[in-house]
Amino acid sequence: MCLHSRQKQIFLLTYLSRPFTKVALLPCRFSGFIPDQPTVMWTRSDLDPKTVHMRLEGGDDLTGQNQHYSGRTSIMVDALNTGDFSLTLRKPQRTNVCNYTCTMSDGTGERRLTDVQLQVKGQQQTPDENTGEKISLYIYVFKLCTINFLCKSDG
């Protein structure tokens, strides 16, 4: 049985970055009850395997992570305490432009928290205020759909 409601929000996020340090932060925040032994998972349904990042109570479990994301993702260490499951994606690439889903599971049911559509809208060169060195300004657009979606198994 599944119950759900949706809220759509559009964010325009801008990141100032230097070469090899650019990141995209995909937002996912949860303010409800976090169950015992939770699993938080970021996925892309178009990939095989579909796992982008998985966090367990004991830490990250990246054994089933899609190889295209290896070494480039992280979730804050205290995420299960704060409810901030936002995904940091380092060195985003054009192939990372897609829909991402953040879910939380307790072993008996899965809650779909957020769908995020990542789009790269452009890149601009601008001089650094202190050094005059050219730095890249990357413009990312996130279409965020917050979903209160709870599915419980009947078994």
Phi, psi and omega in degrees: 000135182230136174240141180207157169215154184235149171223125179257137176222147176242129180247140169247110182248138180239132179243132173265126184212155175259162179307140177068007177237004184290145180220156170237136179250113179267115188284139172203110180235140182228128183250006180272193180289128176263119186289169174293144179049057181282156171236124175252130183226133170258131182223162169232118186291342182273000182255161172220110359289157186274351184286125174264319179200141176227134178239127174252174180301326181275356181133191182288144171237101185252016182294329179259016183290140175299134186299336180293344181250002183304125178075007185240001183238152174201156173235145182306143184302322183265022185304319182289343175270326185264339185081007177265099183260020181304140183260126173268122179246111180274148179050057179300144182238163178302328179289348178275356178287112186185186175263133179240147178235134176252123180232158174231136182230151175241012180096337178249339180205163180234134178249121177275114187270313188207142166249131180234129174256115181267128175229137174262117185265348178160180180215136177230151175259134179217147180284141175293137182298326184271318188253343184079353178296141178287131175235158182268138173248111181262136181248115179249140174244130177245127169260114187252126176242108179277128185236127169263097191224114182236124177241130178242139175283148183272010185253000000 
